[in-house]
Amino acid sequence: MTYKVAIVDDAEINLVLFQALIKRMGDCESICFADALQGLDWAKQHDFDLLICDYMMPGLDGIEFIGQLRAMPDKKNLPILMITANDQKQIRYRALDAGATDFLTKPVDKVEFMARANNMLQLGASRKALADRAAWLAEEVKKATAEIVRRERETVIRLSKAAEYRDPETGAHILRMANYSELIARALGLPKADQELLLEAAPMHDIGKVGIADHILLKPGRLTPEEFEVMKRHAAFGYEILKGSQSRVLQAGAEIARDHHEKFDGTGYPNNLVGDAIPIFSRIVAVADVFDALTSERPYKKAWSLERASEHIKASSGTHFDPQCVDAFFANWDAVLEIRHRYQDE
């Protein structure tokens, strides 16, 4: 490894001496500046391993030089050796406050100069190695976390498919309504992490249907009031299946499963929640789920036209649906159509 050393000193004789000493150390190359402002401009734009800086310089003294350099995020840990003929403590205190790492006084002892410069280069190399190690560990953690997320996502999809096998809805419906949900969340300005969480959790909204008897779940005609009361229990079943998990995705899925049939005016189920008392994810999923259910063909019904379904959703704004969610959905109609086209029923 070859170290790069920047030397800033207005005295030409000092530059020649320091450069010669750096060369004698081996595995080092240096670049010299007699003008402090030129040296600062270069230092701001280049990576190097050690700065050797004089204190008394015209235009910009060593303390000011160090202060400006330390203000740069990538130069906060750079080793800096200040050389000065001034032995007053107050100068050293100011230099330490500015960010100097070590000091040498003139006239410079050659052996001490090389020893201190070498020590500081080794210190810088060790810091860099630790930083690289930390970055590597962070990347490995990121990879491991991504693998956990991938497995969790796969678990969610498989859980959702378990409901599919007992429900006449299709896998494409799950993908469409999940993407519609993400679209609404994005339009509402929810954080990116929440948008992604909703995309992953929304497919579990009807997982509780695994607990509904076939003669009700698969009935081709309209349910009787008694049968509908049984069907409504799928919201509570879904919550019971998913609740208590350490996974944020399953936690969100539990909430969505329980509350996505609540209505904005309080006439929904299972808890007759009103307005903002309904969790935002569930308010979003309600719009996405109903729209896609209306526009999808099922064994017991024909698909509604986009116009008819849109009119129904808009007419139900403020009663069944959160008006903000409805507005967000239709404000991105081109994206809605693109999602609908991308995830078509087989």
Protein Blocks (a to p, Z undefined) as FASTA:
>chain_A
ZZddddddfbfklmmmmmmmmmmnooiacdddfbfklmmmmmmmpccfbdcddfbdghia
fklmmmmmmmpmklmmgccddddfbfcfklmmmmmmnopabdcdddddfklmmmmmmmmm
mmmmmmmmmmmmmmmmmmmmmmmmmmmmmmmmmmmmmmmmmmmmmpcbdfklmmmmmmmm
mmmmmmnopafklmmmmmmmmmmmmmmmmmpcfklmmombdcdfklmmmmmmmmmmmmmm
mgoiabfklmmmmmmmmmmmpcfkopacfklpahjlpcfklmmmmmmmmmmmmmpccfkb
ccddfklmmmmmmmmgoilpcfklmmmmmmmmmmmmmmmmmmccZZ
